[in-house]
Amino acid sequence: MRIGIFYGGSTGNTALIAKRLSELVNTARLNPIANIVRADLEAYDLLILGTSSWHDEGDRLQSDWNDAYDCLREAQLEGKKVALYGLGDQIRYPDAFVDGMKALHDLAVAAGASIIGKWPDRNYDYTSSAAVEGDYFLGLPLDVENQDQLTEQRLATWVSQLQEEVGIT
């Protein structure tokens, strides 16, 4: 199974998480989203998409993802799996925690992908998130500003969950 990790971020935290994921899933290939083309997305069976969230009423995607918006929207992802992770700050931006995951989710689903890797909405302290459906986030939310001590365990547990869902190693 071909696995690609695609990420965009401005502070370096999303890239650090992408690198850590590539260590946990050693067959995955890292792809900064800034310079990809549609064929890059279509080349993988499993896409792990990572973004940071911005508290901006009109635009919740990080700028690299905004630039790649059409690329993801136009990708043919039928039969492919997508897992999402998002970085957010639940203390400073409690009303928009990891909202960027929702935008990526909607684009991936519209492109034909199946979403895997949903994460329980427990042990977080936020007011609102577009990335929650029922009792689950649409992917793995991480808050390296306020809960960094939980990041490594959350990543390891999530990767194990992905392995169970699609059989990656």
N, C-alpha and C positions, 0 to 999 in steps of 0.2 A: 504494500500500500504506500503510495506516494503522499507524503505529509509536508505541507508548507505552512510556516508561521509567517503571517503578514502583520505588520505593526506600524503604527504611526504615533509619534509623540514629540513633544517639544522640550521636555525637561530631562529626558534620558531614562526615566523610570519605566516607561512602557518597553523600551528597548532592553533594559536590564531584565525585565520579566520575560521577554521573548527569548533572550539568551538562556536564562535559567530553564525555561520550558524546553529549549532545544537540547539542553544537557539531560533533562529527564526523559525526553523522547529523542534519543540519539539518532534516529533515522530521519528526523525532521530537518527541513532546510529553512534558514532564516531569510526573509524577504522584506526589507524596508518598503513600505507601501509607496513612498514618494516617487519611485521611478519604474513602477510596474506597468505592464500592458495587459490587456484582457487575456491573452494567451498564457501569461504567467499564472493567473488564477485558475484557468481551465486545465492546467497541467497536473493538478493534484487531485487525489481522491478525498483527502481530508484537509480542510483549510482551517487553521486556527487564526482567528482575527482578533487583534488587540488594539485597543484605543484608550486614550485618556478622555475624560469628559470635561467640558467647559461649561461654566454657568453663563450662558448667553441665550436669551429668550428666542432669538431668531435662528441660531445656528449652534447645535450641540456637538458637532463633530470637530475633532482636532484638524488643524489646517492641512496636514498631509492627506488625511482621509477626504477632506472636502475636495482636494485636487483630484483624488482617485475615485470620486463618487460615480461618475459616468462609467468608468472602467468596471466597477463592481456591478452597477446597474445593468450593463449590457452583457455581462459574462453569462455564458451558458453553463449553469451549474447543476443541471438535472442529474440525479444519481450520485451527487457528491454530498459529503457531510461537512458541516461547518460547526465549529465550537468557538465560543466567544469569551474573551476576557476583557475586563474594563478596569481602569484605575480611576478612582475618585477620592474625594475628600468629604467624608460624611459629616464633619464638624463645620467646616467653612461653607460648604454647599449642600446642606442637608435636604434641600428641596429639588435637587437635580443630580442625585447620587448615581453615578455611572450611566447617565442617560444616553451616552454615545453608543452603548451596546444595543439599545433599542433600534437606533437608526441602522446600524450594521445588520442586525437581525432582519429587519424589514427588507433591506436590499437583497440579502442572501436568499431569503424565502422567495421574494419576487423573481429571483434569477433561477429558481428551481431547486435550491439546496434544502436538505433536511438538517435541522438544528439538533445538536447533541450537547451534552455537558451542562445541563441546567443545574443550578446550585440553590440549596435551601436558603430562604430568607430568614436566617436566624443569626444572632450574635452580631448584628449591625445596629447602629444608632443613627438613623436618618429620618427625615420627614416624608419624602416622596422620591420615587424613582420610576421613570418610564420603562425601565428594564425589568420590572417585576410583573409576572403574571401569576395570579393566585398566590401560592406560598413559595414560589421559586423565582430567582433571577434567571434571565435568559442565557446566562453564562456565569463565569466566575468573577465576582466583584472583589477588587483588592483596594485596600486603603493603606498605602505604604507610609502615609503621613501620620496616621493615628493608630493603626493596628499592625505595624510592620512585624511585630513579634509573632503574628499569626500567618504571615505570608508564606513561609516555607512549608508549613504543614498543610495549608490550603492548596498550594500548588501540587504537592505530592498526592494528596487525596483526590484532587481533580484529575490529575493525570491517570491515576488508578481507575477512576470512574470512566474516563475516555477509553482506556484499555479494555474495560469490560464492555463498553457500548459498541466498540468497533474492532476490538482485537488487535490494537497497536502495541508495539513493544519498544 
